[in-house]
Every structure is written in structure tokens, then in C-alpha cells.
Amino acid sequence: MINVTKTYLPDREKLNSYIDHIYSSGWLTNNGELLQKLEKQLSDYLGVEHLLMVSNGTLALQIAYKALGLSGEVITSPFSFVATTSTLVWENLTPVFADIEKDSFNIDPTNIESKITEKTSAILPVHVFGNACNVEEIDRIARKHNLKIIYDAAHAFGVSGMSKNVLNYGDASILSFHSTKIFHTIEGGAIIFKNKEDYEKAKLMINFGISGYDRVDMLGINSKMNEFQAAMGLCVLSEIKQIIDGREKVWNKYKVYFDARPEFKTQKRNNSFKNNYAYFPLVFENEDLLLKVKKELNEKDIFPRRYFYPSLNKLSYLEKYEPCEISESIASRILCLPLFPDLSPDIQEYICETITKHTTNDD
Ligand SMILES: *Cc1c(COP(=O)(O)O)cnc(C)c1O
């Protein structure tokens, strides 16, 4: 079976040596040694300060909202994984959708200002498929209206720019380290805060608000990463260059193939930041064509995914429906193609040919 991605399993001996360490220390969770080591290595690799490891990307979002004191309405992108919106609803915040740019698939800054009301407390943009948002413009709008910015950077691991990493923008950015992401800790995530005080507050929050023996200083939750997760992370991080280089080769092949076929659209990248080759999204001319291709590939046990579908403004549990024409159109026509370092060239070719066959030779 070929999926949209394949979880990277690092060298087993290396993992065993970390597990031996856990057995001899007897320290399994609660800010353990391996966790501290991973936190330090990740901060260096990403070029960030105030990085807090948590148990998953979804709780990373929820804790960031709490630590930054969000309330009322939050302006966000309708084109993302469901967690971007569901976490807001879960925290009793109201998502307000600003439609996306049709080429970058990121929130369109020119749609943000008209959505701001006296209830708006923050903007929650997404670096979709690791493609950096127009961070300067979003920054300008947030400053003008005194709003917080939280970036859902779940896809943006290692997306560095000329002078700084994309994670250095906004009041906070969150990462997901789920097994399907390019860097993973089985399940896991992190929050990168701009301010030290917010980081310190969140650090208490993820451990029940406990600040010391017999002391509870604030309302908290349990969102800690454990030592087995950190062990996996240390192993994967030590092999991250091979992972990204391997993906780049496959990504480039798709890019060359589909750039020569203008009936398909690929994502327009923000060239001020590096690509991490996490996804290869492809936009079809219409949904029927996408469904035909998907069916044929599925029959051969190949599973590209409809990332992202449906457009989040159409979720059934929202209070009201706000139309987002571009996001709805892209969501109905986009497929992320299988992409991982050891995808065989033959299968990649088969995928490409199956996709293009239907436009030229339709039944
Ligand atoms: C994966 C993902 C999340 C959630 O992260 P988990 O670690 O799976 O909880 C949030 N936002 C986006 C955009 C994602 O892709």
C-alpha cells in the first residue's frame, strides 16, 4: 500500500541506546533528560528561543490560545487541517474565516481587515504545506489593530528564510510532530513563543499549573511529552537531512512533470523561505476528474489524500456558514500526492501517468 506519506523509522540501534538510557534512569516523563536534550537540539536546529515541547500539535494550539489570553473572535484560514478550526471551537473561541489566495493557498491578507470587529483578539494563519504566509503584511495588520498572531506552523518544520526561520514571526507558532509530519516524535508538538513570560506561563499550564512541591499557581492541563517520544525525536532529528534531501528528489520530479502540463496547478511558493518538501499538492481542473483519478489509484492500492477537504468554513458544527469561494473551490479539486524518500521511481511515474491520462483520453 502506498500512502500520501510514510512514517520515517530511524536507525533501530540508536533508538535502543536511548531506551536503555530510559531503563537505567527510570525517568519516563515530567521534563526528563531526553526531553531537555531534544528541546535544546531543536531550538538550535530551528534557530528559535522559548520552544516548549508538548504532547501533540492540537494541544499546542489550545495552550497557545490560553497562554496568550485569546477571547471572542479569531480570524483564521478556511483551508487547513480540521484542528486549526476545531481547537478554536473547543476553547469557546469563534472562528471567523478570511478566504485564501488562489495560488499560495495561504490566508489572503487583503481579506483580513474587513473581518475585524471589536470582538477580534487574534489572527491564526496557517503556513499551508510549509509555504510561508505573507508574514510582513499580517504583522502590519496585527500591529495596527492590536491583535495577537498565532501561526499554525504544523507543516513548517525547518522553513528558514534569509535571516530568520518562519517560526520567529508572530506571538507564537505551533509545530506538530505527529508521525505523518517530516520530523516526528510519534505524537508530539511544540510551541515557540516570542516572549519569555508567555513561554513560562505555558510551561506551567502543560503540567496542571504545578509550580513546585505542594504548589499550584494557575489553571493547567496535562500536555507533557514523555521520554519515549523524546527518544524517537532525537533519533529522527539526527537523520533529518537525509529525510529532507530524499523528499526533495521526489518533489522535484513531480514539479517538473506537472509544470509542463498547464491544465494542472501546483502551489506557488513564497521564495523568501526554504521549502521543506513536506507535501506535493496538485489542483485539478474539476472535482470529477480528481475523483476519477483517485478511484483508479485507490484500486491499485495507492492513496493520495484530499488535503484539505472539506473547506473548514463548511464544518457542520459551526454556528453559521460564511462563504469562502476560493477555499471551497481549491478544497474540492486538490490532492496531495504520495511523497517520501523511498517512493520508487516506477510507482511515481505510474501515479503521474494515471493522473494525466484522464485529461487527454477521457471516457
Ligand atoms: C497535523 C496538524 C495539526 C495537529 O497536529 P497533531 O500533532 O496531529 O495534533 C494542526 N494543524 C495542522 C495544519 C496540521 O497539519
The ligand as a Tripos MOL2 file, in Angstrom:
@<TRIPOS>MOLECULE
LIG
   15    15     1     0     0
SMALL
NO_CHARGES

@<TRIPOS>ATOM
      1 C1         -1.1820   17.8610   11.9310 C.3       1 LIG1
      2 C2         -1.8030   19.1960   12.0500 C.ar      1 LIG1
      3 C3         -2.2930   19.6970   13.2740 C.ar      1 LIG1
      4 C4         -2.4690   18.8330   14.5030 C.3       1 LIG1
      5 O1         -1.3350   18.2770   14.9810 O.3       1 LIG1
      6 P1         -1.3860   16.9060   15.8410 P.3       1 LIG1
      7 O2          0.0240   16.7660   16.3060 O.co2     1 LIG1
      8 O3         -1.8180   15.8230   14.9090 O.co2     1 LIG1
      9 O4         -2.3350   17.1020   16.9460 O.co2     1 LIG1
     10 C5         -2.7300   21.0150   13.3380 C.ar      1 LIG1
     11 N1         -2.7110   21.8090   12.2450 N.ar      1 LIG1
     12 C6         -2.2910   21.3650   11.0380 C.ar      1 LIG1
     13 C7         -2.2890   22.3070    9.8920 C.3       1 LIG1
     14 C8         -1.8460   20.0350   10.9010 C.ar      1 LIG1
     15 O5         -1.4680   19.5940    9.7040 O.3       1 LIG1
@<TRIPOS>BOND
     1     1     2 1
     2     2     3 ar
     3     2    14 ar
     4     3     4 1
     5     3    10 ar
     6     4     5 1
     7     5     6 1
     8     6     7 2
     9     6     8 1
    10     6     9 1
    11    10    11 ar
    12    11    12 ar
    13    12    13 1
    14    12    14 ar
    15    14    15 1
@<TRIPOS>SUBSTRUCTURE
     1 LIG1         1 GROUP 0 **** ****
